[in-house]
């Protein structure tokens, strides 16, 4: 797509979380994390800090900061999903359509599919599908419009288990992003 740059996903193991002051936390990873300032990171398995955040600073190759009040140190995982970064020619409004199929590892699990612009869920693009029996391969589709995309915005797709913790295996996905 003209005007967008693709960033592949990265994943890091969180060794601990410290108070960064002023409503921020410092996340320390076991090894170099690969995040950059402005990247969107999803923290999982941390109990107190699970969520989607923008990287505010990168004090070292094994630390980064995000906006979140400190509670207690935790371990977990930090992930930057694959995303598209808008360049100079990408500014504008877009329609988004996707179709996918996959199977859940649990029974009666509901998985939500969301399009993000930076850390914001694009509320006009929701979809959810409930998978009844382990191993069922079920199709799902959705679409909508994105808020105004500006230079530097990161567009990503997130799959989340809304009702439990079992995994999901995606078999195929088609994503169409069309400038309007």
C-alpha positions as CSV (number, residue, x, y, z in Angstrom):
1,X,0.0,0.0,0.0
2,X,1.4,3.3,-1.0
3,X,2.3,5.5,1.9
4,X,2.4,2.7,4.5
5,X,5.4,0.9,6.0
6,X,5.0,-2.7,7.4
7,X,6.5,-3.4,10.9
8,X,6.7,-7.1,11.8
9,X,5.8,-8.3,15.3
10,X,8.2,-8.6,18.2
11,X,7.7,-10.3,21.6
12,X,9.7,-9.9,24.8
13,X,9.5,-11.5,28.2
14,X,8.8,-9.1,31.1
15,X,11.2,-9.6,34.0
16,X,9.6,-6.9,36.2
17,X,7.8,-3.6,36.5
18,X,9.0,-0.6,38.5
19,X,7.5,2.8,39.4
20,X,8.5,5.4,36.8
21,X,6.9,8.2,38.7
22,X,4.2,10.6,37.4
23,X,1.8,7.8,36.5
24,X,4.3,5.8,34.4
25,X,5.8,2.4,34.8
26,X,9.2,1.1,33.7
27,X,9.0,-2.3,32.1
28,X,12.2,-4.4,32.2
29,X,12.6,-7.3,29.8
30,X,14.9,-10.4,30.1
31,X,16.6,-9.6,26.8
32,X,16.7,-6.7,24.3
33,X,13.1,-5.9,23.4
34,X,13.4,-4.2,20.0
35,X,10.7,-1.6,20.8
36,X,11.0,2.0,19.7
37,X,9.5,5.2,21.1
38,X,5.9,5.5,19.8
39,X,5.5,1.8,19.2
40,X,2.2,0.2,20.4
41,X,2.8,-2.6,23.0
42,X,0.4,-5.1,24.4
43,X,1.2,-6.3,27.9
44,X,-0.3,-9.6,28.9
45,X,0.0,-12.1,31.8
46,X,0.8,-9.2,34.2
47,X,-2.5,-9.1,36.1
48,X,-2.2,-5.4,37.0
49,X,-0.8,-4.0,33.7
50,X,-2.5,-6.0,31.0
51,X,-3.5,-3.6,28.2
52,X,-2.4,-1.7,25.1
53,X,0.1,1.1,25.5
54,X,2.2,3.6,23.6
55,X,6.0,3.3,24.4
56,X,6.9,6.7,25.8
57,X,10.6,6.2,26.3
58,X,13.3,3.6,25.9
59,X,15.9,4.2,28.7
60,X,17.8,1.1,27.5
61,X,17.6,-1.9,25.2
62,X,15.9,-3.9,28.1
63,X,13.6,-1.2,29.5
64,X,10.7,1.0,28.2
65,X,8.1,3.2,29.9
66,X,4.3,3.5,29.4
67,X,1.6,5.5,31.1
68,X,0.1,3.4,33.9
69,X,0.0,3.9,37.7
70,X,2.4,1.5,39.5
71,X,0.9,-1.1,41.8
72,X,3.4,-4.0,42.3
73,X,6.1,-5.6,40.2
74,X,4.9,-8.3,37.8
75,X,6.2,-10.6,35.1
76,X,4.5,-11.3,31.7
77,X,4.9,-10.7,28.0
78,X,5.2,-7.5,25.9
79,X,4.2,-7.7,22.3
80,X,4.1,-5.4,19.3
81,X,1.8,-6.9,16.8
82,X,2.6,-6.5,13.1
83,X,1.3,-3.1,12.0
84,X,1.1,-0.6,9.2
85,X,2.7,2.8,9.9
86,X,1.2,5.7,7.9
87,X,3.6,7.8,5.9
88,X,3.3,11.1,4.0
89,X,0.9,9.8,1.3
90,X,-1.3,7.7,3.7
91,X,-3.1,10.5,5.5
92,X,-6.9,10.3,5.1
93,X,-10.0,8.2,5.9
94,X,-10.1,4.4,5.1
95,X,-12.6,1.6,4.9
96,X,-11.5,-1.7,6.4
97,X,-12.8,-5.1,5.6
98,X,-11.5,-8.4,6.9
99,X,-12.4,-12.1,6.7
100,X,-10.7,-14.9,8.5
101,X,-11.2,-18.4,9.8
102,X,-9.7,-20.3,12.6
103,X,-10.3,-22.5,15.6
104,X,-10.4,-22.0,19.3
105,X,-8.6,-24.3,21.8
106,X,-11.5,-24.1,24.3
107,X,-15.2,-24.8,24.3
108,X,-17.7,-21.9,24.1
109,X,-15.1,-19.2,23.9
110,X,-15.8,-15.8,22.3
111,X,-13.0,-14.1,20.5
112,X,-13.2,-10.4,19.6
113,X,-11.5,-9.0,16.5
114,X,-10.5,-5.3,16.7
115,X,-8.8,-2.8,14.4
116,X,-6.6,-0.3,16.3
117,X,-5.3,3.1,15.3
118,X,-2.4,3.5,17.7
119,X,-3.9,2.6,21.2
120,X,-7.5,3.4,20.2
121,X,-10.0,0.7,19.2
122,X,-11.8,1.7,16.1
123,X,-15.3,1.3,17.4
124,X,-16.9,1.4,13.9
125,X,-15.0,-1.9,13.0
126,X,-16.0,-4.5,15.7
127,X,-16.6,-8.2,15.2
128,X,-16.9,-11.1,17.6
129,X,-17.5,-14.8,17.0
130,X,-18.2,-17.6,19.5
131,X,-16.6,-21.0,18.9
132,X,-18.6,-23.8,20.5
133,X,-16.6,-27.0,20.2
134,X,-12.8,-27.4,20.4
135,X,-11.4,-27.6,16.9
136,X,-14.3,-26.1,15.1
137,X,-13.1,-24.0,12.1
138,X,-15.4,-21.1,11.9
139,X,-15.3,-18.1,9.5
140,X,-15.8,-14.5,10.7
141,X,-15.8,-11.2,8.9
142,X,-16.2,-7.5,9.7
143,X,-15.4,-4.0,8.6
144,X,-16.1,-0.4,9.0
145,X,-14.3,2.9,8.7
146,X,-11.2,4.2,10.5
147,X,-10.9,7.5,12.2
148,X,-8.7,10.0,10.3
149,X,-5.3,8.5,9.7
150,X,-2.4,10.9,10.1
151,X,1.4,10.5,9.4
152,X,3.0,8.2,12.0
153,X,-0.3,6.5,13.0
154,X,0.0,2.7,13.5
155,X,-2.8,0.5,12.2
156,X,-3.1,-3.0,13.7
157,X,-5.5,-5.9,14.0
158,X,-6.0,-7.6,17.4
159,X,-7.6,-10.9,18.2
160,X,-8.6,-11.4,21.9
161,X,-10.3,-14.0,23.9
162,X,-13.3,-12.2,25.5
163,X,-14.5,-15.0,27.7
164,X,-11.5,-17.1,28.8
165,X,-7.8,-17.7,28.2
166,X,-7.7,-20.5,25.6
167,X,-5.7,-19.9,22.4
168,X,-6.9,-19.3,18.9
169,X,-5.3,-20.6,15.7
170,X,-5.9,-18.5,12.7
171,X,-6.1,-20.5,9.5
172,X,-6.4,-17.7,7.0
173,X,-7.1,-13.9,6.9
174,X,-7.7,-11.4,4.2
175,X,-7.5,-7.7,5.1
176,X,-8.5,-4.9,2.7
177,X,-7.8,-1.3,3.5
178,X,-9.2,1.1,1.0
179,X,-8.7,4.9,1.0
180,X,-12.0,6.8,0.7
